[in-house]
């Protein structure tokens, strides 16, 4: 475990990120108080950034995961009405104005 001041961290960020990625924990200090920790991601963390954002949104309650597993394809849509009927009703609605 190492500690580093914010100014030094700012000047040598890539070095400290490499150390953290290799498993070392870096304590970030400001005026001799620890203000943050820099460490490698948890093993459960996805390496993909988009997956990490989605997992964080689920944890915060912004999103809910699907109730049923999907096969990846969108659900089949069934037409409500033929296009000609929809256009005819639209024309009728517009003429009533």
Rosetta blueprint (number, residue, H / E / L):
1 X L
2 X E
3 X E
4 X E
5 X E
6 X H
7 X H
8 X H
9 X H
10 X H
11 X H
12 X L
13 X H
14 X H
15 X H
16 X H
17 X H
18 X H
19 X H
20 X H
21 X H
22 X L
23 X L
24 X L
25 X L
26 X E
27 X E
28 X E
29 X E
30 X E
31 X L
32 X L
33 X E
34 X E
35 X E
36 X E
37 X E
38 X E
39 X L
40 X L
41 X L
42 X L
43 X L
44 X L
45 X L
46 X L
47 X L
48 X L
49 X H
50 X H
51 X H
52 X H
53 X H
54 X H
55 X H
56 X H
57 X H
58 X H
59 X H
60 X L
61 X L
62 X L
63 X L
64 X L
65 X L
66 X L
67 X L
68 X L
69 X L
70 X L
71 X L
72 X L
73 X L
74 X L
75 X L
76 X L
77 X L
78 X L
79 X L
80 X L
81 X L
82 X L
83 X H
84 X H
85 X H
86 X H
87 X H
88 X H
89 X H
90 X H
91 X H
92 X H
93 X H
94 X H
95 X H
96 X L
97 X L
